[in-house]
Amino acid sequence: MVGALNIMSETVVELCLELSEDDPFYQHKKKLLSCKGLGVKETVSLSGSLSQQLLNASLEKLLHFGRIANLDKVEVYFGDDACTPGGVYSVRNEVSALTWIFSLIPASSCKPQTLEAALREAVKVRVSEVVGAEGEEARVGDSHRCEKESRLVEWGQRNGVKTKLQITQIEGYGRGAIATEDLKFGDVALEIPISSLISEEYVYSSDMLPILEKIDGMTSETMMLLWTMREKHNHESRFKPYFDSLQESFCTGLSFGVDAVMVLDGTLLLDEIMQSKELLRERYDELIPLLSNHKNVFPPEMYTWEHYLWACELYYSNSMQIKFPDGKLRTCLIPVAGFLNHSIQPHIVKYGKVDVETSSLKFPLSRPCNKGEQCYLSYGNYSSSHLLTFYGFLPKGDNLYDIIPLDVDVIDDDDDDEDMESEYSWTTHMLRGTWLSSNHNIFHYGLPTPLLNYLRRAHGLVHHTETDLWENLEVEMGVLENLKSTFDDMMQNLGDADSVDGENVQWDVKLAMEFKERQRKIVSSILDSCSAGIEMVQKAIAKPPV
């Protein structure tokens, strides 16, 4: 997406918006924009003495465009089926759209009492309103400072780190970061100089490089992994306070024991964890023999399978992809920032690019965080299965990315209609908890429209206008019955709810039980929607509308 601010005069301002054709979901978003009466190119003009009513109308148009432009794959797929009456797709999307609009109006171009200044202020107000209505209560009560973590923060501050956060133990989260003062939208909660990032540059200046660069297929990420396994034990390391602050076990899904794995039987997560562990073990078994002739550089006691798995879990759960001034993306460990916990309603969503002017990595707030509240980061738009496998936790609240994928064959279509083209271009369809849908009426049922239309097409119904659907209720019945049959089998594979006392089991078994229960809830909601849909269609067949 592209946007530009044009100040035509003191009384006329234009915001030019454009949906980039490089967007991977360009056709889908173009269709959504069209449904809102918008094109892929729009201009919003502010002029004269702007009333509050006109300002709100201009912001609404910007928001309609910004929301759709900022939709990710899952949000595009579920589209307006998951949109609230107020037009909000998700808190993540709303904050991203508002942040994007805000970025189009740089503070340097805003003089007091100008149109652009009024619009910036309106965006700030809207951010507070949106999250104020759905914000997650995160105020911390009796927390205490952690000695190792405090020493790391002090080390960071001596090395140029600027922070408005305090590392604490937080009930239900473990370690986390709370705001030491009221932070507003746009405030920088944490700033870390580039010199304090742990990147591949340290490998390139070490005695490991001459050995590792001769190994075929050696990546910079693997080099970093091997460097970290040794550096952790280096008492003279510049980053000793950081390594001292790391836990001895990260307790991710990769460390699940046999009992936890057995609990996951019948879930897709079982395959994800087993495949990931097998792949890591294969890589380890291939790698270690290549290092065995260089024991002075790679001491065997530091390169055991247990140490390798620990390092992998560290990078999966704590590393970030950072864009450096030279344009390269590098995998880095970020001291202090690794203590920020993830939330489905984060305070910080825009980060990951080194500021050229300050040569630092900044973490600005996309929504306010009050003093004493936990400050959350977005790790990414991940499903609970991914977060459990690679980070070791399940997010609190409804995760919009907890989807069940259904692989399908792409339907060949000779129709040149762009709407039809986008409708059948999905190679993977998906479902999630139907309570997240805003439309449970006939022909919707809380189920995603792209999937329903794909199945209708597979049953021979090419066009899906409301008239077509009313005239082909038998097709609708077949679609719902087939979908219900699929998920009946899935529920049967999940089995009955576990009768084990969740409070008196190992951490991994407890997490596995909680994940499986979430899967049951999703599948159960899909089955309920199919059953309700079948009942609606049966009534319509028995008594068709006049």
N, C-alpha and C positions, 0 to 999 in steps of 0.2 A: 504494500500500500504506500501511496505517496501523498504528501500533503505540503502545502506551502501557504504562508501568510503574505498577502500583498496589501500594504498600506497605501491606498490610492490617494488619500488626502487626510487632513485632520478629522474629517467627518465621514469618510468612507473607508471601510476595511473589507477585504475579501479573503475568505479561506477556500483554497482550491483543493479538492479531494479527488483521488483517483485510485481505483483498485488495480493493482499491477497484474498484467497478463501472466506474469511468472508465478503468481500464487497457485499452488498445486490444486486448490479447490476453486479456481476462477469461475468455472461454469456454474457450480453449485451456489457460490456467493452472488454471482450475477443474477441468478434466478431469485434468490432471497431478497436482493436489493429491489428487483423489479416488483416483487410482491408488496414492498413498502412504498412503491411509487418513486423509486430512485434509480439512477443509472450508474454505470461504473465510473463516470466522471460527474462531479457535482461541484457547484460553487455556492457558498453561503456568504451572503452580503450583509454587512452591518453598516448602517448609515444614519446620519442625523442624530437627533436626540433620542436615544434608544430607551424605550420604556421597558419595565420589568417583563411585561407580557411578550414583547418582541424578542427580548434577550432569551427568555425561556424557550420560545419557539425556535430560535436559531440553535440553541444548545440541543434541543430535541432532534433536530435534523442532523446535526453533527453526530449525536449519539447513535441514531439509527444507522448511519453509515459506519461509524467507528465500531459499533458492536459487531456488525456483519464482517467487516474487514478483519477484525481481530479474532474471529471464530477459529478454533482449532479443529482437527479432524473429527473428534467425537461430537463437538458442539455443532459442526456442520451437519453431521449425519442425523442427529436427532432434531435439529432445526427448530422450527416454530412449535413442534409438538411439546418441547420442554420450555417454551418461552412463557414467562409470567404475563398476566394482563397488562402490566406496566412496561412490557417489552424487554425485560431482563432475562438473558439466557443463563447466566451464572454470575456469582460474585466475582470470580476470576476474570470473566470476560468483561464485566462492567468496569472493574478497576482498570483493566488493560485499555479499554476504549477511552476512559476518562484521562488516563495517563498519556495516551497518544494525542488526544486533543490538546492537553496541557502543553505537550512538547512542541506543538505547532505554533505556540504563542510564547516565544522566549521572553524572559523578564527584561532583557536588554532593550527590547522594542516597545516595552509598555511604560508609558508615562502616566502619572496619576490622572484620574478623571477621563481617561480615554476609553474608546469602545473595547479595545483589546484587553485593557486592564480589567474592565467590568466582566468580560468573558472569562478571564483567568480566575477571578474571584468566584464566579458562578460555578466553575468546574470544581473548585475546592469545596464549596458548600455541598455540591452534589455527591462528592466522594464521602463526606461525613454522613450524609443522609442514607446513602445506599448501604454502607457497612454498619451504620448505626442501627438499621432495621434488622440486619441478619448477622451482626457481629458475634463472634465466639467469645464468651466470658473467659478472660485469661488473667484476671488479677491474681497475683501471687500473695499468699498470706505469710506463714512462718517459714520463710526460706533463709538459708544461711550461705555465706560465702564458702567457696571450696578452695582449700589452700593451694593445691597444684594449679588449678585453673586461674586463681588470682595471681600466682607467680607468672603464669603465661601472659596474662593481661598486662602486668607490670613490665615484663620483658618487651611486649609489643609496644607499649607506650614509650619505652626507652629507644625503640627502633622506629619511631615515627607513626605508630598506629594511633588513630584518633577514634575514641569510642564514647558513645552515650548509653552504653549497655553494661550491665553487671552480670557475671556468670554466677548462677545459683543452682541449688538443688530444688527442684519443683515437683511437688507431689503429683504422681501420675505420669511424669515425663522423664524423670532423672535430671540430668543437667540441662539447663536452658539459659536464655538471656532475657533479663528484664530491663525496661527502660529506667534510667536514673533521673529522667526529667520528662515532662510532657513533650512529645514529639509530634510535629505537624506533618501534613502531606507535603512531600518534597524535601523534608529534612534528611540529612545524611546521618544514619544511626551508627555507621561504622565505615572507617576509611583506612585502607591498608596499603602502604607504599609497595611498589613493585619489588623492591629489594627484600621484602619480608615474605614473598610468595615462594613456596617450594616448587620449583619447576625443573624441567629437563636440563636447564643450564648447569645445575650442580652435577649431573651425571657427566656432561661434556667436559667438565674440568676435573674429573676424578680419574683414578688409575683403572677404573673399570672400562672406560670407553675403548681403548685399543683392543680389548678382548671382545667386548660385546658387538662392536661394529663389524667384526668379521663373521658373525653368526648370521646365516641366511634367514630372512624373515623377521629379524629382531626389530621391534617397534620401540618408539620412544617411551610408550606407556610401560612396556615390560622392563626397559632399562630403569625407569623410575621406581618400579616395584622392587627390583633387585637392589638398587641403591638404598632404598628405605629400609629394607630388611637388615642391612649392615649398619646404616646410620643410626638406627634406633639404639644400638649398643655402644655408640661412640660417645664417651663421656666428655669429649672436647667439642662435640658438635655445636655449631652456632644455634641449632634448633632444639637443643636439649630440653628447654622448658616445654616445648611443644610435645616432644615424644614422651616426656614424663607425664603429661596430662592425659595421654591416651589410655583407655581401658585395656586390660589384659585380654578381654574377650568382647567382641562386638555383638555377639548373640543375634546374628542374622539367620535367615532361613538356611544359609549355607552350612550352619553349624547344627542344624536339627539332628536329633538322635533318632534311633529306630522307632521308638514309641510315637514320637511326633509325626514321623513320616507315615506310620500306619494309620494315624488319625486322618491324614489327608487323603486316604484312599477314596477314589471317586471324584476328586477335584482336579481341575487343570493345573493347580499349583503343584501337585505332586510331580507331574512330569517336568514342570519348569525347574523345580529344585533339583531333581535327580539329574536332568540333562546338564544343568549348570555345574553341579559338582563333578560329574563325569568329565566335562570339558576341562575344568580346572585341573583335575588329576592328570589328564592326558598331557596338558601343557607342562605341568610340573615334571612328569616322567620324561618328557622329551628334552626339557631344558637343563635339568640338573646334571646329567652326564656330560653335557657340553662345558660345564663349569668345573668339573672334577679335577682337571689338570691345572687349575689355578687356585689351589687351596689357600695360598697366601692372600689372595684378593677376595675370594669367596669362601671363608671358613665354613666347613661342613656343618658345624654346630649351629650356625646362624641361618642355614638354608634347609632346614627340615620341612616336611610337609606341613606341620603345625604352624611354623613361622610363615610359610608361603600363604597358607589359607588366611592367617591373621592379616598379612599385608594386602591380600586381595580384598578382604572385607573392609579394611581401612580405606582403600581407594574407591570401592563401590559406594561406601556410605559417607565419605568425607571429601572426596576430590570434586573439583569443579572444572568445567571447560571455560577457559578464559581467553578472550581475544586481545592480543597484545598490539602495541602501536604499529608493528610491522605487518599487521593483518593476519598473522598466524594464530590458529587456535591451539592452545596448549593445555594439557591436563595438569592441574596444580593442586597441591594441598594448601589450604588457607588457614593459618593459625588464627584463633579466636572465632572466625566466622563459622567454623565447624560446629560450634556449640549452639547455633541457632536451630531451633526445631522447626519441623515442617507443619504446615496447616493447610486445610482446604480453603481457608480464608486468611491468607498470609498478609503481613504488612509490607513485605519486600518481594516484589516480583520482577523488577527490572534491574539486573546486575549481570556481571560477567564480561564487562569490557573495560579495559584500562583507560582511564582518563588521560588523554595525551598531555593536557596542560599541567596536571599535577603529578603525572607518572604514578598514579595510585588507583586502586580498585575501590569503588564507592558502592555503598548499599543504601540507596535513598528509599524513603517510605512512600508507598503508594496509597496508604491510608493512615490516619492518626494512630498513635499508640501512647496511652497515658502513662504517667510515672507509676512504676510498680507493676505494670502489666507485662506479661511475656510478649516479646517481640518475635514474630514468626517469619520464616523465610519460605519461599516456594522451592522445593527441590525439583519440581517439574510436574507435568500433568500425567501423573503415574497412577496405575491401578493399585489396589491394596495388595494384590499378589506380588507386584514388582517391589513395592515398598517393604513388604515382609521379607522377600527373598534377599534383597540387597541392602536394606537399611535396618531391618529387624524390628519393625513396629507396624501397627495398623492405625490409620488415621482416625481421629475422632469425628463423628458425624457422617452424613451421607457423602460418599465419594462418587462424584459424577463419572469417574473413569473406571468404576467397577463394572466392566462390561463382559458379556459372554459372547465370544466371537463365533460366527457361523461362516465357514468357508463355502463359497458358492462358485458356480461356473458363470462367467460373464455371458450375458445374453447377446447374441449377434442381432443387430437391429439395422434394417435398411433405411429407416426413417431419418431424414436429415434434420428433424426438429431438435434444437439444442436442449430443450427440456427433457426429451426422451433420452438424449445422449448422456446427460448428467445423471438421469434417473437410474440407468443400468450400468454405470461405469464402476460401481463398487465391486471389488473382488472379494471383500470381506464384509458381511453384514454383522450386525451386533445388536444385542439386547442388554438392558439393565433393569434395575428395579422400576416397575411401572408406576410406583407412587411418585416418581420424579416427573411423570408426564402431566401435562395440563389438559389433555383431551382424552376422555374415556368414553366418548359418544360412539355410536355405531359407525363403522368403517375406520375407527381409530383405536379404541379399546385400551389406550395407554401404551400401545405398541408402536414402534417406529414406522413411519410411512414408507421409507425406502425398502424395508424388508417386506412389508405387506404388499407393496406394488410388485416387487420381484416375484413373490409367491403367486400373486394373481396372474402375472405374466406366465409363470411356469405352468399354471392351470389353464392357460389358453386365452386369458382375458388381456387384450393388448392395451386398450384405452381405459382410463380409470377416472373419468368424470363421475360426479355423483349420480348422474342419470345412468351411466354404464353400470355402476355398482348396484343400484336399486334393481336394475333389470337382470342382474346375474347373481342373485343371492345364493344360489346353489354353489357357485364358485367361492363365494365368501365363506360359506360353511365348510367347504373342503379345505380352504386355506387354514382356518382356525383349528379344525380337527387335526390336520397334519402337524401343525405347530404344537398343539397340546400333546400329541403323541410323542413328539421328540423330547419335550421337557418332562413328560411323565417318566420316560426312561432315565433322564438325567437325575430326577429326584430319587428314583429308585436306586441309582448308583451311589448317591450321597448317603443313603441309609437313614436310619432313625437318629434323632438327636442323641448325643452322648450323655450317658447317665453318670459319668464320673464327676466328682466334686471339683470344679475348676479352680478352687482356692487352694487345693492340697495336691497339686501336680507340679511337675517341672515347668520352667518358663516356656520351653519350646512346645510342650504338649498343650499348655494353656493357650498360646498363640494359635496353634493349629486348630484347636477346638473353636476358638472365636472366629477364625477365618471361615471354617466350614459352616458355622452357623450363619454367617453373613451370606454365604453362597446359597444356603437353603432359603433364606429370606428372599433373595432375588428370584430364584427359580419358582418359589411359591407364589410370588406376586405375578409372574408371567403366566403361571397356570390359572390363577384366579382371573386374570384379564381375559385369557382364552375362554374360560368357562362363562364369564359374564358376556363376552362377545357372542358365543354360540347361542346363549339364551336370547340375546337381543335379535340375532338373525332369525332364530326359530319363530319368535313372535312376529317379526316382519313378514316371514313367509306365510304364516297362518293368517295374518291380517295385514296385507300390504297397504301402504299409504295411498290415499285417494289422490 
